[in-house]
Amino acid sequence: MIVYKTFLKVLNKCKFPIILYSAILLFFAGINMSSNDNTMDFTAEKPNIAVINNDKEEGITKSFLEYLHENTNIKDIKNDEQEIKDALFYREIQYIVYIPEGFSDSFLDGKNPQLEIKSTGEYQSELADMIVERYIKVAKRYRGSTDSDEELFEKIDETLSKKADVEIISKMDTKTITRLTRYFNFSAYSFIAISIYVISTILFIFKSEKINRRTIVGSIDYKKVNAKLLIANSGFCFIIWAIYFICARILIGEVAFSTYGIYFAINSLIFVICTVTLGFFVSHFVKSRNTITALINIIGLGSSFLCGVFVPMEYLPEGVLKIAHVLPAYWFVKNNELIGSTEVFSGDVIKSLVINAAVIIGFTIVFFVGSNIVTKKKMKAE
Amino acid sequence: MFFHNFKYTLKALLRNKGLIFWTLAFPLIMALFFNMAFSNIEKQDKFKAINVAVVTNEYYENNTMLKETFELLSDENNKDRVFDSKYVNQDEAKELLEEEKIDGYVVFSEDSQQIIVNKNGVNQTILKFVVEEIVQAEDTADIIQEKVENIFNSREENGIMETLKSIIILLQNNSANIKDNSDANLSYMTIEFFTLVAMTCLYGGILGAVAINWCLANMSNVGKRLSMTPVSKLKMVISGTLAGYLIQLVGVALLFIFTIGILKIDFGNKTFEMVVLALVGSFAGLTMGVAVTAAIKTSENAKTGILIGFTMLGCFFAGMMGVSMKYLIDKSVPIINKLNPANMITDGFYSLYYYDTLDRFYGNICGLCIFSAIMLAIAIVSLRKQKYESI
């Protein structure tokens, strides 16, 4: 009992970092929550743009603006060069249209007035470009063929409102599943950081020279102490895992308890066991309390940046992913991505899942054996 | 005595492995991680041809306009290329979509066009848009025809050459007159690296803090001995912090060499202003470290903790953990970032990178100078008051 008591005492001292690493996870889960629509009908993406209109709001300009309102999200940005530049840089908008003075009159006169634009060159801005160009093209075609301006605008409108049918064949609720995938991916960072922090701190204290010597001469068998420490640490990490799973249910919803949720949960449980052994392994190299923070940052942040925890795997360069193969977090994230993108858990999918999980278990064994070897060497040295 | 203390502080600081890790090595490691993780993000965002498929049914095969349009839009040599198209039958198209090799496919028939996708998104919208455009072009074909006929009918008045010319102008003049004025240097991921420089500048404060602790009688035995010596305290403090400043500048210089030289991150081309900003930024970090050590009476670890905590919080608001955070704060609670030294440094680099004028840059430099002056004032006031009756 004395071992568990001391464990809890030390754990109590660790509470601030534990809360911090968990808070980061929940914070990111919260950020991802904002877009929560489950419509299964096709909705056209609307690019975010800004319009700086120096013309009067009449004639073709008015009709053009109405069209833009319908097909894009026009963000309300002050007509201030600095604000506009910032909005484009930070991608609040992807595209800016500057309508020059006298645009409408000039256009209706049969001229070809110039529109200035600024774009980020990304997908949304490409779409915005098409939207703008299309209006001008159609307007030009009808120009001069109608009796009045009103008729011209009507004709343009009529043509532009011709839509093509779009059908979505996938019935999967991709958005929530993606969020759940991101959540579990991100949890890898929290698991690694907490495991290393807690286990290293506790073992550092228990193994510090004086305490260790007292334990060895004490009436309690030191092997028992070690076993109890293992149970306590594993138990603690299991509790953290359970809490994160419940948080997933609260933050992301029902889907956490669906088939997907179960697969995610099993995968993360296997990963947690791996981080526990990783924590034990790493703790042998801790020389001072300061080293613990350094190790967490290198191992935790390193795994997270390289394995697609912070930045989705699809965005990572090939070379980085190759290097990441040597890290357990890579296989954990790979499994999460596979679970998240699967519609039917067929034999093939399950086989891949099991293979990835086996790699994680392999790492667990390596860390476990490695820990024992180091312990043995240390004991001999003493 | 000044040089003596400078030299030994320098030596002592360099021997402190933990300190050197956090101030010199950690920023480099982070830069490497950032580069590995973020280098591809922007490339992925850049528009590339979208993978689609067209079902080659009888209607499509017989419709030359449709075929030519799709081939033109998918032509690798066309600089306005939109699609990377595959021409397959219905079952193959469905399979490709299920395997996510394409974003969607189109089935054309006499009276409808069906687009099949597997999710909502920009690529899918672009596909829909282009198909609509093709349909709308058909819609306006008769208008063009009518216009051509009108011009053609007046051939007797205008002469055949003039008429032909008008027709050619009419057909050619179908494009929109749009001038692309986009700025260069739109890479928002560089902000991450700017925040890293800011972090390095401010982490330097820990060096200043440790150096000052050695001058304080209530913090260290060295401090007790130094307080007994007949040397002016100002000399001690200045030589000690100067040693810290030197290491800090080495750290920032290493980071610049590593990010610009090896990782090839684009910081813009205003080198002189960048160096000024790094010097001023590091000085702000140093004064912050000195002020915290001098004014707050607690253990050395707690002081370091305060400095790291404050720096990380500042970097968080300056966009280190997500670039949009900086924009959010700049827009909604600008006062936080106006007072935040991490953001002043980041914003300074941002303005050098993105803006043509230097107004914003000078604003940030002024802000950092004011911040340093306040920190220095706090440090001087608290350092000169210190007298110990007993320790």
Interface residues (C-beta under 8 A of the other chain):
Chain A: I31 T39 F42 T43 A44 E45 P47 Q82 K85 D86 L88 F89 Y90 R91 E92 Y98 N112 P113 Q114 L115 E116 I117 K118 S119 T120 G121 E122 Y123 Q124 S125 E126 L127 D129 M130 I131 V132 E133 R134 I136 K137 V138 K140 R141 Y142 G144 S145 T159 L160 K162 K163 A164 D165 V166 E167 I168 I169 S170 T174 S288 N290 T291 A294 N297 I298 L301 G302 F305 L306 F310 V311 E314 Y315 L316 P317 V320 I323
Chain B: G18 F21 W22 F26 I29 M30 F33 F34 M36 A37 F38 S39 N40 I41 Q44 D45 K46 F47 V82 K94 L97 E98 G104 S112 Q113 Q114 I115 I116 V117 N118 K119 N120 G121 V122 N123 Q124 T125 I126 K128 F129 V130 V131 E132 E133 V135 Q136 D139 T140 I143 I144 E146 K147 N173 N174 S175 A176 N177 I178 K179 D180 N181 S182 D183 L186 Y188 G322 V323 S324 K326 Y327 D330 Y350 Y354 Y355 R360
